[in-house]
Amino acid sequence: MIKKKPFVLRLDEDMLGAVEKWAADEFRSTNGQMEWIIREGLKKAGRSKKTYKKDEEGKPQGSEEGA
């Protein structure tokens, strides 16, 4: 199991409400939804260790440099 490090995150009430509703719509906990949002953002930016790939020039794919 992956070791998780707890930390405090301060969000605007409206933003938190939107995340809570989204989580409920996806049958996830709010914490699980936040993890999913961050994981997807990291993948999209090419910064996830699990999906980090380099192009032929050694630049990260999916980033501005590697795109």
C-alpha positions, -999 to +999 in steps of 0.1 A: +000+000+000+012+035-008+022+055+022+002+088+024+013+120+041-015+141+057-015+178+052-040+207+056-055+222+025-075+255+027-102+259+000-128+285-007-162+273+006-177+273-029-148+254-044-150+228-016-188+225-021-182+219-059-156+192-051-179+175-026-207+174-051-185+161-078-172+134-054-207+124-046-216+122-083-186+099-089-193+078-057-160+089-042-150+105-009-140+141-010-104+131-002-105+105-030-118+131-054-091+155-045-065+128-051-080+119-084-081+156-095-044+160-086-034+127-102-052+136-135-036+170-135-001+155-130-007+130-158-019+158-181+011+179-173+035+150-178+046+152-142+033+119-129+062+094-121+040+066-133+033+082-167+065+103-171+079+096-205+105+115-225+106+121-262+136+114-285+153+147-273+149+137-236+121+163-229+090+153-210+061+145-233+029+165-227+047+195-214+053+228-233+089+218-238+082+183-250+050+191-270 
